[in-house]
């Protein structure tokens, strides 16, 4: 048996919790085989960092297992507030600094047992999705977490914009033409708890703002950062919150059969029926 261990920044727990995919989230100093990973602690810059670990037969200890661990951290990130993302600081056999020029704020969020059970439910619901749905959800999850990490990076604004745009397009399955209007329309269908006209308008504005970063590698200087004209919110939710709500919904219910009729009545009805009967 071999144990894969990922050292994490951004999350902490009081007691170890084992997810349905076999990974356990806990603190390194309560790790069953602490001596085997003690040398990696110095790479994390924390005295008792959180770790995600799993023990498997030697033949299953491979890159795919590491990727499953990364996917699990992306799932956990859905439960974290605001711009807190989960960063893998080091890992057995796959270790090294995650991103250069990082400002280490040491910010993390403590998750309760009830939060971890929600993460586990999301993992179990993800397993019910089709292969195509899984691929899109995984990409959306990965880049949503990356965008949150970039919010604390040096010169990370443009990376944040690019990553959150990738998450947005995968969440709403954008076609190659009329991307802005299609994403906005589909968002108003999926996010039926909000005013559809407001969702449509705000998603279009956000898409336009991120286009500059995607196509030029730069964040537009106007309007200025941190102004009410730059920040796009739907009710009291920033766009990373809106994407989190959206990803959680497609994990739980799957993607709607997008009705390209602007009213989207059939898709809205399907989502509400699925929510009612837990289908």
C-alpha angles and dihedrals in degrees: 000000000000129000124221112205127190119194110216138200122196102042138064135181135196096216132023116263126196118211125213091256090062100256118127124208116208146118120295095233090059090047111129093231101032096158092061093061102030091105090060094057091082089060091058095055089219129103097222109012125180116261134196111208144169135182118217139163112280094253091059094050099102147113091286090060090052090050090051088054091051089049089052091054089051089053091050089050090065088071095052121098130241115333097346108127130174116250124194104224098179140346137192108268092355102059136142141100110314101214130005122237094026122167104219106214092165089223115161139159124228112227121208125219090260090056092051091050088055090052088051091050089052090052091050092047090048089057088060094059124097121260092256091048091049092053093052094043092050092052092046091049094047096050094041089057091044090053091054091050091050091057088077097040125105106264088357099142096094092044089050090052094048095046095047089049090055089050091048095052094047093047092055099032097234118210122223095258132049088012097162097050093041094052091046092050093047091047090055088053097048096040095054092152088075133061104279094216091053092047091049093050096044095046090052091051093048092047091053092049093053093045091078092056093045096049102033106022090238134102111232112255092217128097091032121247118271095021125127088246093057099043113078114203134173105210100315096333124106117216095262087054090050091051091048090053090047096049092047089052096052090046090054100039107015125237117313120243090255110234103211089203103109091235092058090197096152094051092046090051092049093052092050092048092049091048091050096049097031092237 
